[in-house]
Amino acid sequence: MDCRGSLPDQEGLSLSDCMRPMERGRENLGAELPVAVYRMLEYSFREELAERFGKEEQIRIFRAAGYRAGVFFAQNHLDLSQEFSAFVA
């Protein structure tokens, strides 16, 4: 699955669909991408959302997206079967 664009035929793609082929998704970028590029994308989204929907809605969207990313990370990269005290240790 190609998650590089937002074409109409890609509407049904989920976060997990786009995170699976990590090694194939960076062919043109190399092993590392400067943090500045991610920040530029993040802050351009922030500005665009605030202009279109207002600052409060932009904040709600970013919080919801952060929660979605956190759930995905926890489910796919953490051992959630541990007791809480062992998990935070």
HELIX and SHEET records of a PDB file:
HELIX    1   1 PRO A    8  GLN A   10  5                                   3    
HELIX    2   2 LEU A   15  MET A   19  1                                   5    
HELIX    3   3 VAL A   35  PHE A   53  1                                  19    
HELIX    4   4 LYS A   55  HIS A   77  1                                  23    
HELIX    5   5 PHE A   84  VAL A   88  1                                   5    
END                                                                             
